[in-house]
Amino acid sequence: MRMRPTLSWTPTEELPQSTTDLQSVADALAAGGALVLSGAGISTESGIPDYRGEGGSLSRHTPMLYQDFTGSARARRRYWARSHLGWRAFGRARPNAGHRATAAFGRHGLLSGVITQNVDGLHQAAGSEGVVELHGSLERVVCLGCGVLTSRNEVARRLEEANPDFAPVAAGINPDGDADLSDGQVGDFQVVPCAHCGGILKPDVVFFGEAVSPHRVEQCRELVRAADSLLVLGSSLTVMSGLRFVRQAAEAGKPVLIINRDVTRGDRHAVARIELELGPALTAVADRLGIPVDRAALPHRPTG
């Protein structure tokens, strides 16, 4: 059965009131063993829009479905043209204060791990180690035929060579690295095949309609089992891929704390939802705990 993207979620019950008090977050981090689950909201301050927040990309853009990508050469041409252009801008994104504070918490031994729903690599660029990328990473490309992984920069180089005059102006960039282009702008963009077997190339990310691998899900479940608390950063928890870990933590009696500007599907499982911008909020928590956060711009992946 084909799955459509979950565009919105409407509460069917009265949810707990949000707060701006960060003390519960500071206490959970100070106790150690906190597991971070991050979503698109932590990267908005790096210039990458989220899906469902105010002005989120789903209000104007439907992401590529896995079934469409695998079943249609035209869909793949459209996707790769938009993704290739988006990668040029996406690859220039830098970690923001929220990423840097999260990395600082990890360096000081306060975190048991980091799970991210994002595909942008910004947690790692900020210095977080052992990050589990629930939905994969745009920095890798996988062949659907032989399974060989290739760096995105190498595929980008090949696409540049195949499309030397491709330089449209995008209307916007989306959280999955896809740029907003019309069919006319896509034109006759040339898609490159796998250099090893000639198969279909796909970014090593989980598309809508595609399941997260059972191995990765179990890896995350194990992290939840080992954690003392769960700190959700910038996720609406609209889709089950992240919500299931919130439910697991709550059912195990582990405190769930959510920092997000809007209501989330996990609010009823949380001891608190803090309605603040993530960068300033996490920096304030770090200051409260006496943990220095590197506020300087950090290098990110090369895009050439």
C-alpha positions, -999 to +999 in steps of 0.1 A: +000+000+000+014+034-010+020+058+020+014+095+016+034+120+037+018+129+070+013+166+064-003+175+098-015+163+131-045+176+150-047+169+188-078+149+198-074+156+235-063+184+257-026+185+260-005+198+289+004+235+288+039+244+276+064+262+297+095+284+292+112+271+323+144+252+315+151+238+349+137+203+342+160+201+312+190+213+332+182+187+359+179+158+335+212+167+318+230+172+351+219+137+362+235+122+331+223+095+309+201+117+287+194+105+252+188+132+226+162+127+198+165+156+173+143+166+144+143+192+117+136+221+141+171+220+155+185+228+120+162+258+112+187+282+127+213+269+102+190+280+074+174+246+067+136+248+069+116+222+089+087+202+075+057+211+097+065+243+117+054+278+107+064+282+070+074+245+069+082+230+035+052+206+035+029+236+031+043+241-004+061+209-013+054+172-013+086+151-008+095+124-033+078+090-024+100+059-026+075+042-049+076+071-073+113+073-073+119+036-080+090+033-105+095+063-128+126+075-147+109+108-151+104+111-113+141+103-108+151+130-132+130+155-114+143+144-080+180+144-090+178+178-107+162+193-076+184+175-052+216+183-071+208+220-070+197+218-033+230+200-024+250+231-034+232+252-008+225+224+017+262+214+018+271+249+029+250+248+060+269+251+093+261+239+128+242+264+149+241+270+187+218+241+193+241+216+176+271+230+194+254+229+228+244+193+222+280+184+213+292+201+244+268+181+266+282+150+250+318+160+256+310+165+293+295+130+297+259+141+301+245+122+272+240+085+266+236+091+229+221+111+200+195+099+176+186+123+148+158+123+123+178+148+102+199+139+071+221+170+072+251+158+092+251+189+114+253+171+147+285+154+136+299+186+121+294+203+155+314+175+172+288+150+184+301+114+182+282+082+177+252+099+162+225+074+150+211+088+117+175+073+119+167+085+083+202+082+068+224+109+054+225+130+023+263+127+023+261+092+009+245+077-022+235+041-025+230+020-056+197+002-056+212-025-078+245-036-062+243-017-029+276+001-033+278+033-013+294+064-029+301+098-015+276+125-024+304+148-035+316+122-061+281+119-075+277+156-075+309+159-095+296+134-121+263+153-123+281+185-129+300+170-158+268+156-173+249+189-169+275+217-173+249+243-181+224+235-153+220+266-132+184+274-124+174+296-095+155+276-069+124+290-051+135+274-018+154+245-002+137+218+018+148+197+049+156+167+026+180+188+005+155+191-023+152+224-041+119+238-054+120+238-092+094+237-119+093+210-145+105+236-170+135+243-149+143+205-146+142+203-184+163+174-198+185+171-168+208+140-172+208+115-143+240+094-139+239+056-132+260+037-107+296+037-118+300+000-107+269-017-122+249+009-141+221+006-116+198+033-101+214+057-076+195+071-046+207+092-017+212+070+013+181+085+031+147+071+040+121+085+016+085+089+026+068+055+020+101+037+027+106+019+060+135+025+084+156-006+086+147-030+115+183-030+125+184+008+129+151+008+148+164-018+172+196+001+177+176+031+187+153+011+210+184-002+227+196+034+233+162+042+248+165+012+271+199+023+283+190+060+288+178+076+320+158+103+302+148+113+267+153+149+254+135+157+222+148+186+203+129+202+175+106+174+164+069+175+160+069+137+164+041+136+138+054+104+122+058+071+141+096+068+133+104+092+162+072+089+182+077+053+190+108+060+210+090+087+230+063+061+238+089+035+247+106+059+271+074+070+288+061+034+291+094+025+309+089+054+333+117+075+319+111+113+319+106+127+284+113+164+279+105+182+247+119+215+234+098+226+204+080+258+194+047+240+186+026+213+201+038+178+193+023+144+191+044+133+220+033+161+244+010+138+264+039+115+271+062+143+283+068+157+317+073+191+301+073+208+267+095+239+266+083+264+240+116+282+232+140+285+202+165+257+205+197+275+201+191+301+228+175+275+251+203+249+249+229+276+253+211+289+284+210+254+298+247+250+291+254+283+309+233+271+339+254+240+341+287+258+336+295+241+303+313+261+277+298+260+242+320+268+212+302+298+197+326+300+168+317+289+133+328+253+128+339+238+095+315+215+078+318+189+050+335+200+018+312+205-011+337+204-040 
